[in-house]
Amino acid sequence: MDDTLLKYKIGISQIPGVGSILAKKLIAYTGSIEAVFKEKKKALIKIPGIGETLADLIVKHQTLENAEKEIDFISRYDINHYFYLDENYPIRLKQCPDAPIILFSKGNLNFNQDKIISIVGTRNATDYGKECCQKLVADIALRHQNIIIVSGLAYGIDICAHRAALKNNIPTVAVLAHGLAMIYPSAHRNTAKEITKDGALVTDFTSDFKPERNSFVKRNRIIAGMADATIVVESGPEGGALITADLANSYNRDVFAFPGRFNDEWSKGCNKLIKTNRAAMIETVEDLEYLMGWDFEKQQQSPKQLSLFLNLTDEEQQLVNILKEENNLMIDIICLRADMPVSKVSPLLLKLEFSGLIKSLPGKVYRLLS
């Protein structure tokens, strides 16, 4: 990776007042990440959302100096980085409008596994909540492979989900509300270290960023956006878990919640999600499988037989072949590899789905079933 290009990628994410949405707009208007910093102030001001103050900050290149320090940290501690235009950027997260423009990760993990779920909940987890979390993760491990569990490394349900995943040999991702130069809470340092062996620590904050109140809320969009579904195990009437659930709903992802007794403080949030139809109720792994369509044993038998008798057109066969080479592809990638416009690919994929050959997943991702 060219350090100059990486410097621009980090630099644009650090411009005060320029969030991920505005940063993407800047790149779209100027044509490239390099062009953002080489553009003249007069041209920048004409971009919607960029006033004179922001234009000044961009042309002065102050954030590029800090970016150079971050590159040193990345090199020294073997940190991975994922820019939103890169192929290895998490596919599911890329579909979210406010997805981070760049991610930093410690560990070695494919963020585009077949199945990814987020498990979140209160920091004041009860024995009931811990038991629900541990049993769900253990049952998932027995019945499913190629799955990742995402959470936030916080006290309570988060750390319970991470440790249950580690115990059952499931890769897990801890999304941090701070930079990778520290671990918060420090009590979870050993767990974080163990996570990096087969999973990853992920953040969109630079290494020296300290945790703040708002940064915990900000990181929740990554927890929700990286996953096919978010499961709330326990929550009070307010809290970060409910924010994560609402974010997941806004991304058109599935949301599930474990029910609790009506007078239990740490079940009120879950019960409210269920009552207001913002989450489906689950009690067992079978509920999760049914609602997510994960019981593929029966589903896979039928398409395999069906495919023997289907007469596919050349274009349909081309799409099938693309998904055979690499499963779980976004429609944009399929269009690129097939050299066909989305207006043509979309109805072909729909026909293949009706034929039982492929399955559509959240985030306009498609999987081959036969």
C-alpha positions as CSV (number, residue, x, y, z in Angstrom):
1,M,0.0,0.0,0.0
2,D,1.3,3.4,-1.0
3,D,1.8,5.4,2.3
4,T,0.8,8.6,0.4
5,L,-2.6,7.1,-0.5
6,L,-3.1,5.8,3.0
7,K,-2.3,9.2,4.4
8,Y,-5.1,10.7,2.4
9,K,-7.5,8.0,3.5
10,I,-6.8,8.6,7.1
11,G,-6.5,12.3,6.7
12,I,-10.0,12.8,5.3
13,S,-11.5,10.9,8.2
14,Q,-9.9,13.3,10.6
15,I,-11.1,16.6,9.3
16,P,-13.2,18.2,12.0
17,G,-16.8,18.6,11.0
18,V,-16.5,16.1,8.1
19,G,-18.2,12.9,8.9
20,S,-18.3,9.7,6.8
21,I,-21.3,10.9,4.7
22,L,-19.7,14.2,3.8
23,A,-16.3,12.6,3.2
24,K,-17.8,10.3,0.7
25,K,-19.5,13.2,-1.0
26,L,-16.2,15.0,-1.2
27,I,-14.6,12.1,-2.9
28,A,-17.5,11.7,-5.3
29,Y,-17.4,15.4,-6.3
30,T,-13.6,15.6,-6.7
31,G,-13.2,12.2,-8.3
32,S,-10.7,10.6,-5.9
33,I,-9.3,10.7,-2.4
34,E,-6.1,12.4,-3.6
35,A,-8.1,15.1,-5.5
36,V,-9.9,16.1,-2.2
37,F,-6.6,17.4,-0.8
38,K,-5.4,18.8,-4.1
39,E,-8.6,20.7,-5.0
40,K,-8.5,24.5,-4.7
41,K,-10.6,26.2,-2.0
42,K,-12.9,27.9,-4.5
43,A,-13.9,24.6,-5.9
44,L,-14.4,23.0,-2.5
45,I,-16.7,25.7,-1.3
46,K,-19.1,24.9,-4.2
47,I,-19.6,21.3,-2.9
48,P,-22.8,21.0,-0.9
49,G,-22.1,20.9,2.8
50,I,-18.6,22.4,2.5
51,G,-18.4,25.9,3.6
52,E,-15.4,28.3,3.9
53,T,-14.3,26.9,7.3
54,L,-14.2,23.3,6.2
55,A,-12.5,24.3,2.9
56,D,-9.8,26.0,4.8
57,L,-9.2,23.0,7.0
58,I,-8.9,20.8,3.9
59,V,-6.5,22.9,1.9
60,K,-4.2,23.5,4.9
61,H,-3.6,19.7,5.1
62,Q,-3.3,19.8,8.9
63,T,-4.9,16.4,9.3
64,L,-2.3,14.8,6.9
65,E,0.4,15.4,9.6
66,N,-1.6,13.4,12.1
67,A,-2.2,10.8,9.5
68,E,1.5,10.2,9.1
69,K,1.8,9.5,12.8
70,E,-1.0,7.0,12.5
71,I,0.8,5.2,9.6
72,D,3.7,4.7,11.9
73,F,1.5,3.1,14.5
74,I,-0.2,0.9,11.9
75,S,3.2,-0.3,10.7
76,R,4.7,-0.8,14.2
77,Y,1.8,-2.9,15.5
78,D,0.6,-4.7,12.4
79,I,-2.7,-3.0,12.2
80,N,-5.0,-3.7,9.2
81,H,-6.9,-0.9,7.5
82,Y,-10.0,-1.0,5.4
83,F,-11.1,1.9,3.2
84,Y,-14.7,2.0,2.1
85,L,-13.8,1.7,-1.6
86,D,-11.5,-1.3,-1.0
87,E,-12.7,-4.8,-1.9
88,N,-11.9,-6.1,1.6
89,Y,-14.1,-3.6,3.3
90,P,-16.9,-5.4,5.2
91,I,-19.7,-5.8,2.6
92,R,-22.6,-5.5,5.0
93,L,-21.2,-2.4,6.5
94,K,-20.6,-0.8,3.1
95,Q,-24.4,-0.8,2.5
96,C,-25.0,1.5,5.5
97,P,-25.1,5.2,4.5
98,D,-23.1,6.4,7.6
99,A,-20.5,3.6,7.5
100,P,-17.0,4.7,8.5
101,I,-14.8,5.8,5.6
102,I,-11.9,3.8,7.1
103,L,-11.7,1.0,9.7
104,F,-8.7,-0.1,11.7
105,S,-8.4,-3.7,12.9
106,K,-6.1,-5.9,15.0
107,G,-6.4,-9.5,14.1
108,N,-6.9,-11.6,11.0
109,L,-10.5,-12.2,10.0
110,N,-12.6,-12.3,6.9
111,F,-15.4,-9.8,7.7
112,N,-17.6,-11.3,4.9
113,Q,-18.4,-14.7,6.3
114,D,-21.6,-16.4,5.4
115,K,-23.3,-15.5,8.7
116,I,-22.6,-12.7,11.1
117,I,-24.7,-11.8,14.1
118,S,-24.3,-9.0,16.7
119,I,-25.1,-9.8,20.3
120,V,-25.6,-6.8,22.6
121,G,-27.2,-6.0,26.0
122,T,-27.0,-4.2,29.3
123,R,-23.8,-3.8,31.3
124,N,-25.8,-4.9,34.3
125,A,-26.4,-8.5,33.0
126,T,-28.3,-10.8,35.3
127,D,-27.7,-14.5,35.6
128,Y,-30.8,-15.0,33.4
129,G,-29.2,-12.8,30.7
130,K,-25.8,-14.5,30.8
131,E,-27.5,-17.9,30.7
132,C,-29.5,-17.0,27.6
133,C,-26.4,-15.6,25.9
134,Q,-24.1,-18.5,26.7
135,K,-26.7,-21.1,25.7
136,L,-27.5,-19.4,22.4
137,V,-23.8,-19.1,21.4
138,A,-23.1,-22.7,22.4
139,D,-26.1,-24.0,20.4
140,I,-25.0,-21.9,17.4
141,A,-21.5,-23.4,17.5
142,L,-23.0,-26.9,17.4
143,R,-25.2,-26.2,14.4
144,H,-23.4,-23.7,12.2
145,Q,-20.0,-23.0,10.7
146,N,-18.6,-19.9,9.1
147,I,-20.3,-17.6,11.6
148,I,-18.9,-14.5,13.4
149,I,-20.3,-13.0,16.6
150,V,-19.9,-9.2,17.0
151,S,-20.2,-7.2,20.2
152,G,-18.7,-4.2,21.9
153,L,-16.3,-5.6,24.6
154,A,-18.3,-3.7,27.4
155,Y,-19.2,-5.2,30.7
156,G,-22.3,-7.4,31.0
157,I,-23.8,-9.1,27.9
158,D,-21.1,-7.9,25.5
159,I,-18.2,-9.6,27.3
160,C,-20.4,-12.6,27.9
161,A,-21.0,-12.9,24.2
162,H,-17.3,-12.6,23.4
163,R,-16.2,-15.1,26.0
164,A,-18.9,-17.6,25.0
165,A,-17.7,-17.3,21.4
166,L,-14.1,-17.9,22.4
167,K,-15.1,-20.9,24.5
168,N,-17.0,-22.4,21.6
169,N,-14.3,-21.7,19.0
170,I,-16.4,-19.1,17.1
171,P,-14.5,-16.1,15.7
172,T,-15.6,-12.9,17.4
173,V,-15.2,-9.2,16.6
174,A,-15.0,-6.6,19.4
175,V,-15.9,-3.1,18.1
176,L,-14.1,-0.5,20.2
177,A,-15.2,3.1,21.1
178,H,-11.6,4.2,21.1
179,G,-8.3,3.8,19.3
180,L,-6.2,0.6,19.3
181,A,-3.5,2.0,21.5
182,M,-5.5,1.0,24.6
183,I,-8.2,-1.4,25.7
184,Y,-11.3,-0.2,27.7
185,P,-12.3,-1.5,30.1
186,S,-8.8,-2.6,31.1
187,A,-10.3,-5.6,32.9
188,H,-11.1,-7.1,29.5
189,R,-7.5,-6.7,28.2
190,N,-6.8,-10.5,28.3
191,T,-10.0,-11.3,26.5
192,A,-9.2,-8.7,23.8
193,K,-5.8,-10.3,23.3
194,E,-7.4,-13.7,23.0
195,I,-10.0,-12.3,20.5
196,T,-7.2,-11.2,18.1
197,K,-6.0,-14.8,17.6
198,D,-8.9,-15.9,15.5
199,G,-11.1,-12.8,15.5
200,A,-10.5,-9.1,15.5
201,L,-10.6,-5.8,17.4
202,V,-12.2,-3.1,15.1
203,T,-12.5,0.6,15.4
204,D,-12.9,3.7,13.2
205,F,-11.0,5.9,15.7
206,T,-7.3,6.6,15.3
207,S,-4.9,5.0,17.8
208,D,-4.6,7.8,20.3
209,F,-8.4,8.5,20.6
210,K,-9.7,8.0,24.2
211,P,-13.2,6.7,24.9
212,E,-15.9,9.4,25.3
213,R,-19.6,9.2,25.9
214,N,-20.5,9.9,22.3
215,S,-17.9,7.5,20.9
216,F,-19.8,4.5,22.4
217,V,-22.9,5.6,20.6
218,K,-21.0,6.1,17.4
219,R,-19.4,2.6,17.5
220,N,-22.9,1.1,17.7
221,R,-23.5,1.8,14.1
222,I,-20.6,-0.6,13.3
223,I,-21.9,-3.3,15.5
224,A,-25.3,-3.1,13.8
225,G,-23.9,-2.6,10.3
226,M,-21.5,-5.4,10.2
227,A,-24.1,-8.1,11.0
228,D,-27.0,-9.8,9.3
229,A,-29.0,-9.5,12.6
230,T,-28.7,-7.9,16.0
231,I,-29.8,-9.8,19.1
232,V,-30.6,-7.9,22.3
233,V,-30.3,-10.3,25.2
234,E,-31.1,-7.9,28.1
235,S,-31.7,-4.2,28.3
236,G,-33.2,-1.6,30.6
237,P,-35.8,0.8,29.2
238,E,-32.9,3.0,27.8
239,G,-29.4,2.3,26.8
240,G,-26.9,1.5,24.1
241,A,-28.3,-1.9,23.2
242,L,-31.6,-0.2,22.2
243,I,-29.7,2.4,20.1
244,T,-27.9,-0.5,18.4
245,A,-31.3,-2.2,17.7
246,D,-32.7,1.0,16.2
247,L,-29.7,1.4,14.0
248,A,-30.0,-2.2,12.8
249,N,-33.7,-1.5,12.0
250,S,-32.7,1.6,10.1
251,Y,-30.3,-0.5,8.0
252,N,-33.1,-3.0,7.2
253,R,-31.4,-5.7,9.2
254,D,-33.2,-8.2,11.4
255,V,-33.5,-7.5,15.1
256,F,-34.3,-10.1,17.8
257,A,-34.8,-9.9,21.5
258,F,-35.1,-12.3,24.4
259,P,-38.2,-11.7,26.5
260,G,-38.2,-11.3,30.2
261,R,-40.7,-10.9,33.1
262,F,-42.6,-7.7,32.9
263,N,-41.3,-6.4,36.2
264,D,-37.6,-7.2,35.6
265,E,-35.7,-3.9,35.1
266,W,-33.2,-5.4,32.7
267,S,-35.9,-7.0,30.5
268,K,-38.0,-3.8,30.0
269,G,-36.0,-2.7,27.0
270,C,-36.3,-6.1,25.3
271,N,-40.0,-6.4,26.1
272,K,-40.6,-2.9,24.6
273,L,-38.7,-3.8,21.4
274,I,-41.0,-6.9,21.0
275,K,-44.2,-5.0,21.9
276,T,-43.5,-2.2,19.5
277,N,-42.6,-4.6,16.6
278,R,-39.0,-3.4,16.5
279,A,-37.7,-6.8,17.3
280,A,-38.9,-10.4,16.9
281,M,-38.9,-12.6,20.0
282,I,-36.5,-15.4,20.2
283,E,-36.0,-18.0,22.9
284,T,-33.8,-20.6,21.2
285,V,-31.4,-21.1,18.4
286,E,-34.2,-22.8,16.4
287,D,-36.1,-19.5,16.6
288,L,-33.1,-17.7,15.1
289,E,-32.7,-20.3,12.4
290,Y,-36.3,-20.1,11.4
291,L,-36.5,-16.3,11.3
292,M,-33.2,-16.0,9.4
293,G,-33.7,-19.0,7.1
294,W,-30.6,-20.6,8.4
295,D,-31.8,-24.2,8.4
296,F,-30.2,-25.0,5.1
297,E,-30.1,-28.8,5.3
298,K,-33.6,-29.1,3.8
299,Q,-33.3,-26.0,1.6
300,Q,-30.1,-27.1,0.0
301,Q,-31.4,-30.6,-1.0
302,S,-34.2,-29.2,-3.1
303,P,-32.2,-26.7,-5.2
304,K,-29.5,-29.3,-5.9
305,Q,-32.1,-31.6,-7.4
306,L,-34.0,-28.7,-9.1
307,S,-30.8,-27.4,-10.8
308,L,-30.5,-30.6,-12.7
309,F,-33.7,-29.9,-14.6
310,L,-33.4,-26.2,-15.1
311,N,-32.5,-24.8,-18.5
312,L,-30.6,-21.7,-17.8
313,T,-29.9,-19.0,-20.3
314,D,-26.3,-18.1,-21.0
315,E,-26.6,-14.9,-18.9
316,E,-28.2,-16.8,-16.0
317,Q,-25.5,-19.4,-16.1
318,Q,-22.9,-16.7,-16.1
319,L,-24.3,-15.3,-12.8
320,V,-24.4,-18.8,-11.3
321,N,-20.8,-19.3,-12.3
322,I,-19.8,-16.0,-10.7
323,L,-21.4,-17.1,-7.5
324,K,-19.7,-20.5,-7.7
325,E,-16.3,-18.8,-7.8
326,E,-17.1,-16.6,-4.8
327,N,-20.2,-16.8,-2.8
328,N,-22.0,-14.0,-0.9
329,L,-21.4,-11.2,-3.4
330,M,-23.1,-7.8,-3.5
331,I,-25.1,-7.1,-6.6
332,D,-22.6,-4.3,-7.6
333,I,-19.7,-6.8,-7.6
334,I,-21.8,-9.3,-9.6
335,C,-22.6,-6.6,-12.2
336,L,-19.0,-5.7,-12.4
337,R,-17.8,-9.3,-13.0
338,A,-20.6,-10.0,-15.4
339,D,-20.1,-6.7,-17.3
340,M,-23.8,-6.1,-17.2
341,P,-25.9,-3.2,-15.8
342,V,-27.8,-3.6,-12.6
343,S,-31.1,-3.1,-14.5
344,K,-30.3,-6.4,-16.4
345,V,-28.7,-8.3,-13.5
346,S,-31.5,-7.6,-11.0
347,P,-34.3,-9.4,-12.8
348,L,-32.0,-12.3,-13.6
349,L,-31.1,-12.7,-10.0
350,L,-34.8,-12.6,-9.0
351,K,-35.5,-15.4,-11.5
352,L,-32.7,-17.5,-10.1
353,E,-34.0,-16.9,-6.6
354,F,-37.5,-18.0,-7.6
355,S,-35.9,-21.1,-9.1
356,G,-34.4,-21.9,-5.8
357,L,-30.8,-21.6,-7.0
358,I,-29.7,-18.5,-5.0
359,K,-30.8,-16.7,-1.9
360,S,-30.8,-12.9,-1.3
361,L,-29.3,-11.7,1.9
362,P,-29.4,-8.3,3.7
363,G,-27.4,-5.6,2.0
364,K,-28.2,-6.8,-1.5
365,V,-25.9,-9.7,-1.1
366,Y,-26.5,-13.0,-3.0
367,R,-25.6,-16.6,-2.1
368,L,-25.6,-19.7,-4.3
369,L,-27.6,-22.6,-2.8
370,S,-26.9,-25.3,-5.3
